Amino acid sequence: MVVKIARVPFEEALNMTGFGKFNLLVFMLCSSIIAAMVFELYSVSYLVPASACELNTTSTQQGLMAGLPLIGVITTSHIWGYLADTRGRKKMLCISMIIGFVAGSSAALAPNWIVLSILKFLSSAAVSGSSALALALIGECTPAIRRSTMLLLTTSALLSSTGVMAILSIPILPMKFSYYIPILNIHFNSWRLLNVIFSLPCALNAIGSMCCYESPKYLLSVGEDEKALEILQGIFKHNSGKSADLYQVESIVLDEDNANKKAKGFWEVLAEQTLPLFKPPLLKSTLLLGFMFILVFICINSFLVWLPFMVDAFMSSVEKGYSGMTMCEMIRVARNETDLEETNSTCSMNRVAMTMVFGICIVLAVLNVVASGVISIIGKRRLFIGIQVMAGVSSILLNVSSMWVVSALLFIAVLSDVINFGFLSAFAVDLYPTFVKAKAICLMVMLGRGSTILGINVLKSLIETNCEAAFYLFGGITLAGGLFGFLLPPDGNLFKQKTKI
């Protein structure tokens, strides 16, 4: 006879389900959802230049096409957070992935650049909240002792998928097939095929989301106590291989205050969901994490966007035997030689640059796995600060290094700041209560990606006019992020702070 315990706090009840097969399946699903989001958001990096010949797009039009997905993310992230906190994580993930697939795959049949831009805007808007929703889901289904590690490992999925996109483009884009579709007056060719392939993960993840459990913590926060208990019993059964009847919890209570939303109108509910983020005791967390997301995103996302361009210039100089030059000098030499060649523009991607992008992304993914393995020993805050300082110092030192091997290692160290995406997400999951968690994460990501628009343009302008200033500026911002990291709560205080909310 199993002794049942009544009114068990949720975190304790979740810990009693153990850690096993179910948690790994949820991790795989959430990582795949994040990869699908990356495929859709960053597909324009490959589709815009590859479609230029067929669609006859100008440089200005290509810039608009590349920027619209990011605008779609910024304008809809907060809405997805609201929907997830009021309608459920699972349901919104299904809808997000379905719309993302329909709009994204339809872009393969776009007759002109305007239709292509609109469809990519819609698909990006659809998947804009999927990353935050996936992080909320995995955080609310994973015992506290493993939560930070699992959240951090999702960054490896993000990095790996970025590299996979580059490697997929190498064999597909050079294909010469072309099938005419009279009704649309288009030729279905290689870049359209690549677009469909980039959209497929959304369809697969829509099916996966339908088969997944809803977050038990969300159900508990909306008064569905019995359903939450049933799901916890199911998690226990999957993890332990034992009967659900052996789960010792009889009833559970949410170990945090829950703002019960009684407003009837959409805008009233949205206000009630948003205002708590800007009132004590959440105000401090919102201001600090919002500022930290901006500092990290504005630097690392800007470098990731221009990664193929910078790597191509760097490798071009190395292959030509240039020595005793800093990275900025290599970039300038490669750029000047390209300007002088006056070659006709082609719509194929540089194979060497794409292969190097893949290699760098895999190295960063491995470093992220290493960081996730030592997080329990060193702690989130210490690792976050250490990575920020290392990346900032490396950016500054790039201006004085004249050995290409050292410059390459320093550049990878700069890019390693991407690991802190996972740390910031883990802090957000820990610091916010369930009824605003998804919205808070979406808001943080929206602020970060909004700053990226500025960072992308500033970095590109500085690389062309004053490259050294670019590394000094962004290195300084990264270092500032490390200093502000001391304001983040130590790991041992996270749970205490959350239970007081």
Beta strands, then each sheet from edge to edge (+ up, - down):
strand 1: 8-9
strand 2: 179-181
strand 3: 186-188
strand 4: 252-253
sheet 1: 1+ 4+
sheet 2: 2+ 3-
end
